[in-house]
Amino acid sequence: METFFNPSSVAIVGATEKPGSLPGIILKNLLDMGFQGKIYPVNPKYKTIFGLRCFPSILDIPNEVALTVIAIPASSVLEVLQQQAQKRIHHAIIISAGFREMGAEGMKMEEEIRQVSIKHDIRILGPNCLGVLDNYTNFTTSFLSWERVSTPKKGSLSILSQSGAFAIALLDLATQEGLGIAKMVNYGNRIDVGESALLPFLRDDVHTKVIAIYMESVDHGRRFIEAAKSCSKEKPIVALKVGKGAAGIAAAKSHTGAIAGNYEIYKAAFLKSGIIEANGLEEFIDGVKVLSMQKPPKGNRMLIVTNGGGFGVIVADYCSENGLDVPPPSRQLKEKLKGEFSSFYVVNNPVDLTGSACDKDYYTALHTCMVESDEYDAAIIIPLMAPQGMTEKVVDFISDTMKRSGKPTIICTVGGAFTMKVKQLFEDREFPVYPSPERSARAMAMLLRRRILQEGAKEVITRSHGVAKNDINKRTSNKE
């Protein structure tokens, strides 16, 4: 798989300088990103493109070529692949659409391509795809201009997606949420390379820490489960499965020609292979974000600290709904807190610092409960920034104290421009921030689920209920 992400040389078949042309944008994106490998434009209509020598066909390129990127009409792809076989080029990314997703004629062309690839040992990504982005080798085959799509910063999230539009949208959303990207792969119709081949590669990739999968169907059932199981032992995988109902299955078939299959089978496969399934786009993004920024908690005991009592109550409700325990502090811990705070602060769980709170109150509450005490495994902190006592310094107080505790932390804060500035400061320090109590609790539940899948439920949670308890029962039953 390495050649798809870091080729020593690449031929762009169909290259042109024509504005708005897909292969032209691909070539320009490669040049703009500063890709260091050799680039060979291929188009019989040109002598040079963007200052590079252009060749009539790949057979005319005098040097070895590691990878072809094919972006020409579907009817001409087979001929190019036969030339590729003649030149002994063993990797191809077929951007072109117009295959299986178009019906019988497209299926016939796709099968002919498949047979050539099998006969001549050519690995294919696509067709009907964007291909790849590698943020560390500066290689991309995306045909969307960086003027329209946020250029992602380097990071640890890698994306696998059957949908190109979804993959690009996720790049934009990741940028908005402060997440950096390692790799992105969109494989479209998945004639050859799919999840089962890519997951082992990402498992061993030093830059990838979290994997996000948008899935309409799966390539090879048993192979996928084994690959995902091996990968998830090392790195968390979050999946968004679409095509669950009749309408979605039909839409997937017309989109990438995918046979979406029985959703219950996918649920069982995810559980067996250690994949965390997200319910909808929002939960998908939130789960990927928290897993990229925080380590899973060792247990299920949540501390809530806020200067807005109502928000603390809402978070506590959503914690219960998501199987997270919110136990009251012990008598000793309560007495310790009472000795630190004004009498009108509510010393319980949630700890309500009230609208009179100042930045340092958060340090006091968190140092007492999370550093000096071992009664809680993680914290959801809700610093509302409107009161006069709250400043940007609260970010340092919270982040320094929670890093000292070594326990995972989620921030929930709601507000306008000043709050957004504080959000950015938290996320620069790798603390995920969510704009609502329900999203904060769900994200913490996904973080805990990662621990359950990693270590087995009995070692993780001794006091739990709701969703987490159901997970434990299922896993225990499966083991037995």
DRENKOL-483244 format. One record per residue (C-alpha): x, y, z; residue in one letter. Coordinates in steps of 0.1 Angstrom, whole numbers, plus 2048, in hexadecimal, padded with zeros to 3 digits. Example, Ala and Ser with C-alpha at 12.3 -4.5 7.8 and 13.67 -1.06 7.14 Angstrom:
BEGIN
((87B; 7D3; 84E); A)
((889; 7F5; 847); S)
***
This chain:
BEGIN
((800; 800; 800); M)
((81D; 818; 805); E)
((820; 820; 7E0); T)
((7FD; 82F; 7E0); F)
((808; 848; 7FA); F)
((82C; 84E; 7F3); N)
((834; 845; 7CF); P)
((857; 84D; 7C2); S)
((847; 857; 7A1); S)
((824; 85D; 794); V)
((814; 860; 771); A)
((7F5; 876; 76F); I)
((7E1; 868; 751); V)
((7CB; 882; 742); G)
((7DF; 89F; 750); A)
((7D7; 8C2; 743); T)
((7DA; 8E7; 74C); E)
((7B5; 8EC; 742); K)
((7A4; 8FF; 75F); P)
((78C; 8EA; 773); G)
((799; 8C9; 764); S)
((79B; 8AC; 77D); L)
((7BD; 89F; 773); P)
((7CA; 8C3; 770); G)
((7BF; 8CA; 794); I)
((7CF; 8AA; 7A0); I)
((7F0; 8B4; 790); L)
((7EE; 8D7; 79E); K)
((7E6; 8CB; 7C1); N)
((805; 8B4; 7C0); L)
((81B; 8D1; 7B6); L)
((80C; 8E8; 7D0); D)
((811; 8CF; 7EB); M)
((835; 8CC; 7E3); G)
((836; 8A7; 7DA); F)
((85A; 89C; 7D6); Q)
((856; 87E; 7BF); G)
((859; 87F; 799); K)
((839; 88A; 787); I)
((831; 87F; 763); Y)
((813; 890; 753); P)
((803; 87A; 737); V)
((7EE; 889; 71B); N)
((7F5; 887; 6F6); P)
((7E7; 8AA; 6F1); K)
((804; 8BC; 704); Y)
((82A; 8BF; 703); K)
((82C; 8CE; 726); T)
((814; 8D4; 743); I)
((81B; 8EC; 760); F)
((840; 8EC; 754); G)
((843; 8C6; 754); L)
((849; 8B1; 736); R)
((829; 89F; 72A); C)
((829; 87D; 71A); F)
((810; 86F; 700); P)
((80C; 84F; 714); S)
((81A; 83D; 732); I)
((82E; 827; 71A); L)
((841; 846; 70F); D)
((84E; 84E; 731); I)
((873; 843; 730); P)
((876; 83D; 756); N)
((865; 825; 76E); E)
((844; 830; 77C); V)
((838; 825; 79E); A)
((813; 830; 79C); L)
((7FA; 83C; 782); T)
((7DE; 854; 78A); V)
((7C3; 84F; 76F); I)
((7AA; 86B; 76A); A)
((79C; 866; 747); I)
((77A; 85A; 739); P)
((770; 837; 746); A)
((770; 828; 723); S)
((796; 82F; 71F); S)
((7A1; 822; 741); V)
((7A5; 7FE; 736); L)
((7BE; 807; 71A); E)
((7D3; 81B; 732); V)
((7D4; 7FF; 74B); L)
((7DF; 7E7; 72F); Q)
((7FB; 7FF; 727); Q)
((803; 800; 74C); Q)
((806; 7DA; 74D); A)
((81E; 7DC; 72F); Q)
((834; 7F5; 742); K)
((832; 7E0; 762); R)
((823; 7FB; 778); I)
((812; 7EA; 795); H)
((7FD; 805; 7A5); H)
((7E1; 81A; 798); A)
((7C8; 833; 7A6); I)
((7AA; 835; 78F); I)
((798; 856; 795); I)
((780; 852; 777); S)
((75B; 84B; 77E); A)
((742; 83A; 768); G)
((746; 816; 772); F)
((732; 7FF; 789); R)
((71E; 81C; 797); E)
((710; 822; 773); M)
((701; 7FF; 76E); G)
((708; 7E1; 757); A)
((71F; 7F2; 73E); E)
((734; 801; 75A); G)
((736; 7DF; 76C); M)
((743; 7CF; 74C); K)
((75F; 7E9; 749); M)
((768; 7E5; 76E); E)
((76A; 7C0; 76B); E)
((781; 7C2; 74D); E)
((798; 7DA; 761); I)
((797; 7C2; 77E); R)
((7A2; 7A5; 768); Q)
((7C0; 7B8; 75A); V)
((7CA; 7C3; 77D); S)
((7C9; 79F; 78A); I)
((7DC; 791; 76C); K)
((7F8; 7AB; 76E); H)
((7F9; 7B0; 794); D)
((7EE; 7D4; 794); I)
((7DF; 7E2; 7B4); R)
((7C3; 7FA; 7AE); I)
((7B3; 815; 7C4); L)
((791; 820; 7B6); G)
((782; 825; 79D); P)
((769; 842; 7A3); N)
((77F; 851; 7BF); C)
((794; 86E; 7CC); L)
((7B1; 857; 7D4); G)
((7C8; 861; 7F0); V)
((7D7; 87C; 805); L)
((7F7; 877; 819); D)
((7FE; 895; 82E); N)
((822; 88A; 836); Y)
((82E; 881; 813); T)
((81B; 89F; 804); N)
((80A; 887; 7EB); F)
((7E6; 88B; 7E0); T)
((7D0; 880; 7C3); T)
((7B3; 896; 7CD); S)
((7A2; 8A9; 7B1); F)
((793; 8C3; 7C8); L)
((7A5; 8E5; 7CA); S)
((7B5; 8EF; 7EB); W)
((7A3; 910; 7E6); E)
((782; 8FE; 7EC); R)
((78D; 8E4; 806); V)
((7A1; 8EC; 826); S)
((7C5; 8E2; 824); T)
((7C7; 8CA; 842); P)
((7E3; 8CE; 85B); K)
((7F9; 8B0; 862); K)
((7EB; 899; 87D); G)
((7E2; 876; 887); S)
((7C0; 86F; 878); L)
((7BD; 859; 85A); S)
((79D; 857; 846); I)
((790; 839; 831); L)
((771; 841; 81D); S)
((75D; 832; 800); Q)
((74E; 855; 7FA); S)
((765; 870; 7EC); G)
((74D; 88C; 7F7); A)
((74C; 87F; 81A); F)
((772; 87C; 81C); A)
((777; 8A0; 811); I)
((75B; 8AC; 828); A)
((76D; 89A; 845); L)
((78E; 8AC; 83C); L)
((77C; 8CD; 83F); D)
((76B; 8C3; 860); L)
((78B; 8B6; 86E); A)
((79B; 8D8; 868); T)
((77E; 8EA; 879); Q)
((782; 8D3; 897); E)
((7A7; 8D8; 89A); G)
((7B0; 8B5; 88E); L)
((7CF; 8AD; 878); G)
((7CE; 893; 85C); I)
((7E8; 878; 855); A)
((7D8; 867; 837); K)
((7B7; 867; 824); M)
((7AC; 84B; 80C); V)
((78D; 84B; 7F6); N)
((78A; 82A; 7E3); Y)
((768; 82F; 7D2); G)
((75D; 80F; 7C1); N)
((779; 7FC; 7D1); R)
((781; 7E5; 7B4); I)
((7A0; 7D8; 7C7); D)
((7AF; 7EB; 7E5); V)
((796; 7F1; 802); G)
((795; 7F1; 828); E)
((7A4; 7CE; 82C); S)
((7C4; 7D8; 81B); A)
((7C6; 7FB; 829); L)
((7C0; 7F4; 84E); L)
((7DF; 7DF; 852); P)
((7F3; 7FB; 841); F)
((7E4; 816; 858); L)
((7EA; 7FF; 877); R)
((80F; 801; 86F); D)
((810; 826; 864); D)
((823; 83A; 87D); V)
((80F; 85A; 876); H)
((7ED; 84A; 87A); T)
((7DE; 849; 89E); K)
((7B8; 848; 897); V)
((7A6; 83A; 878); I)
((784; 846; 86C); A)
((770; 831; 853); I)
((752; 83C; 83E); Y)
((743; 81B; 833); M)
((728; 812; 81A); E)
((732; 7ED; 817); S)
((750; 7D8; 820); V)
((769; 7C9; 807); D)
((770; 7A6; 816); H)
((75C; 79D; 835); G)
((774; 785; 847); R)
((794; 797; 83C); R)
((785; 7B8; 847); F)
((77D; 7AB; 86A); I)
((7A0; 79C; 86E); E)
((7B0; 7BC; 861); A)
((79B; 7D3; 877); A)
((7A0; 7BD; 896); K)
((7C5; 7BE; 892); S)
((7C5; 7E4; 88B); C)
((7AD; 7ED; 8A8); S)
((7C4; 7DD; 8C1); K)
((7DD; 7F8; 8B8); E)
((7C8; 815; 8AE); K)
((7A3; 81F; 8B2); P)
((78D; 81C; 894); I)
((76C; 830; 891); V)
((754; 826; 876); A)
((735; 837; 867); L)
((721; 81C; 856); K)
((708; 829; 83D); V)
((6EF; 816; 827); G)
((6DD; 807; 845); K)
((6B9; 808; 838); G)
((6A9; 802; 816); A)
((6AD; 826; 80A); A)
((6D1; 828; 815); G)
((6DA; 806; 805); I)
((6CB; 812; 7E4); A)
((6DE; 833; 7E6); A)
((6FF; 821; 7ED); A)
((6FA; 80B; 7CE); K)
((6F6; 829; 7B7); S)
((713; 83C; 7C8); H)
((730; 823; 7C7); T)
((71E; 803; 7BC); G)
((721; 7F6; 7DF); A)
((70C; 7DA; 7ED); I)
((706; 7E8; 810); A)
((6F9; 7C7; 81F); G)
((6E7; 7BF; 840); N)
((6EF; 7D9; 85A); Y)
((6ED; 7C0; 877); E)
((70A; 7AC; 868); I)
((71F; 7CC; 868); Y)
((716; 7D4; 88C); K)
((722; 7B1; 896); A)
((742; 7B5; 881); A)
((74A; 7D6; 891); F)
((746; 7C8; 8B4); L)
((75B; 7A9; 8AB); K)
((777; 7BE; 89C); S)
((778; 7DA; 8B6); G)
((76B; 7F6; 8A1); I)
((758; 813; 8B1); I)
((739; 81A; 89D); E)
((72C; 83E; 89C); A)
((707; 846; 898); N)
((707; 863; 87F); G)
((720; 87C; 872); L)
((721; 892; 892); E)
((729; 874; 8A8); E)
((742; 868; 88F); F)
((755; 889; 88F); I)
((753; 88C; 8B5); D)
((760; 869; 8BB); G)
((77D; 86D; 8A3); V)
((785; 88E; 8B4); K)
((785; 881; 8D8); V)
((799; 862; 8CF); L)
((7B3; 877; 8BD); S)
((7B8; 88F; 8DA); M)
((7B3; 87A; 8FA); Q)
((7BB; 858; 908); K)
((79E; 842; 914); P)
((796; 843; 939); P)
((79F; 826; 950); K)
((77C; 824; 95E); G)
((759; 832; 95C); N)
((758; 84C; 978); R)
((752; 86F; 96A); M)
((758; 890; 97B); L)
((744; 8AE; 96F); I)
((751; 8D1; 977); V)
((73F; 8F1; 96B); T)
((737; 915; 973); N)
((714; 910; 965); G)
((6FF; 8F9; 97B); G)
((6E4; 8F2; 960); G)
((6FE; 8E6; 947); F)
((70C; 8CF; 962); G)
((6EA; 8BF; 967); V)
((6E6; 8BA; 941); I)
((708; 8AA; 93E); V)
((700; 893; 95B); A)
((6E0; 888; 94A); D)
((6F2; 880; 929); Y)
((70D; 86E; 93C); C)
((6F3; 857; 94B); S)
((6E3; 852; 928); E)
((705; 848; 91A); N)
((70F; 830; 936); G)
((726; 847; 948); L)
((726; 847; 96E); D)
((725; 869; 981); V)
((72B; 85F; 9A5); P)
((72A; 879; 9C1); P)
((74B; 881; 9D2); P)
((754; 86E; 9F2); S)
((74E; 880; A14); R)
((774; 886; A17); Q)
((776; 896; 9F4); L)
((757; 8AB; 9FB); K)
((766; 8B9; A1B); E)
((786; 8C1; A09); K)
((774; 8D4; 9ED); L)
((75F; 8E7; A07); K)
((77F; 8F2; A17); G)
((78A; 901; 9F6); E)
((76B; 912; 9EA); F)
((751; 92C; 9F4); S)
((733; 91E; A05); S)
((71B; 925; 9E8); F)
((72F; 90F; 9D0); Y)
((71E; 8ED; 9CB); V)
((736; 8D2; 9D6); V)
((728; 8B3; 9C6); N)
((72A; 8A2; 9A4); N)
((726; 8B7; 98F); P)
((73C; 8D0; 9A2); V)
((72A; 8F1; 99C); D)
((741; 90F; 99F); L)
((724; 926; 997); T)
((725; 947; 983); G)
((73D; 955; 99D); S)
((759; 93E; 992); A)
((77B; 94A; 988); C)
((796; 937; 974); D)
((7A8; 92A; 992); K)
((789; 919; 9A0); D)
((78C; 900; 984); Y)
((7B0; 8F9; 98E); Y)
((7A5; 8F4; 9B2); T)
((788; 8DC; 9AA); A)
((79C; 8C8; 991); L)
((7BC; 8C6; 9A5); H)
((7A8; 8BA; 9C4); T)
((792; 8A1; 9B2); C)
((7A8; 894; 995); M)
((7CC; 898; 9A1); V)
((7CA; 894; 9C7); E)
((7AE; 87B; 9C5); S)
((7A8; 85B; 9B1); D)
((782; 85B; 9B4); E)
((77D; 864; 98F); Y)
((78A; 856; 96E); D)
((782; 873; 957); A)
((773; 896; 956); A)
((75A; 8A9; 942); I)
((761; 8CE; 948); I)
((749; 8EA; 93F); I)
((759; 90C; 942); P)
((73F; 926; 937); L)
((752; 946; 92D); M)
((738; 961; 931); A)
((73D; 968; 957); P)
((757; 984; 95F); Q)
((76D; 96D; 973); G)
((775; 957; 955); M)
((792; 95F; 93F); T)
((7A9; 94C; 926); E)
((7BF; 942; 944); K)
((7A5; 927; 94C); V)
((7B3; 913; 92E); V)
((7D6; 911; 93F); D)
((7C7; 908; 961); F)
((7B1; 8EC; 953); I)
((7CA; 8DE; 93A); S)
((7E8; 8DE; 951); D)
((7D5; 8CE; 96E); T)
((7C5; 8B3; 958); M)
((7E6; 8AB; 948); K)
((7F4; 8A6; 96A); R)
((7D8; 88F; 973); S)
((7DE; 879; 955); G)
((7B8; 875; 951); K)
((7A4; 87C; 932); P)
((790; 89C; 92F); T)
((775; 8AA; 919); I)
((76C; 8CF; 918); I)
((748; 8DB; 912); C)
((743; 900; 90D); T)
((728; 914; 8FD); V)
((72A; 938; 8F1); G)
((735; 951; 8D6); G)
((755; 960; 8C9); A)
((769; 960; 8EA); F)
((75E; 93C; 8F1); T)
((76A; 931; 8CF); M)
((78C; 941; 8D6); K)
((78E; 92D; 8F7); V)
((783; 90E; 8E3); K)
((7A1; 912; 8CC); Q)
((7B8; 916; 8EA); L)
((7AC; 8F6; 8F9); F)
((7AF; 8E2; 8D9); E)
((7D2; 8EF; 8D3); D)
((7DA; 8DD; 8F3); R)
((7C8; 8BD; 8E7); E)
((7A9; 8C0; 8FC); F)
((789; 8BA; 8E7); P)
((76E; 8D4; 8EA); V)
((749; 8CE; 8E3); Y)
((72D; 8E8; 8E0); P)
((712; 8D4; 8F2); S)
((70E; 8BD; 911); P)
((701; 8A0; 8FD); E)
((71E; 8A0; 8E5); R)
((737; 8A2; 902); S)
((728; 884; 913); A)
((725; 86F; 8F3); R)
((74A; 876; 8EB); A)
((754; 86B; 90E); M)
((740; 84B; 90A); A)
((752; 844; 8E9); M)
((773; 849; 8FA); L)
((769; 831; 915); L)
((75D; 818; 8FB); R)
((780; 818; 8EC); R)
((78D; 80C; 90E); R)
((772; 7F1; 911); I)
((77B; 7E4; 8EE); L)
((7A0; 7E5; 8F7); Q)
((7A1; 7D4; 918); E)
((780; 7C2; 91E); G)
((764; 7D0; 932); A)
((76A; 7BF; 954); K)
((78B; 7D0; 959); E)
((77E; 7F2; 94F); V)
((75C; 7F8; 960); I)
((750; 7EC; 981); T)
((734; 805; 985); R)
((720; 80C; 966); S)
((6FE; 80B; 956); H)
((6EC; 813; 935); G)
((700; 810; 915); V)
((722; 806; 925); A)
((712; 7EA; 939); K)
((701; 7DC; 91A); N)
((723; 7DC; 909); D)
((733; 7C9; 926); I)
((717; 7AF; 926); N)
((71B; 7A9; 901); K)
((741; 7A6; 902); R)
((740; 78F; 920); T)
((726; 779; 910); S)
((73B; 778; 8EF); N)
((75A; 76E; 903); K)
((748; 752; 915); E)
***
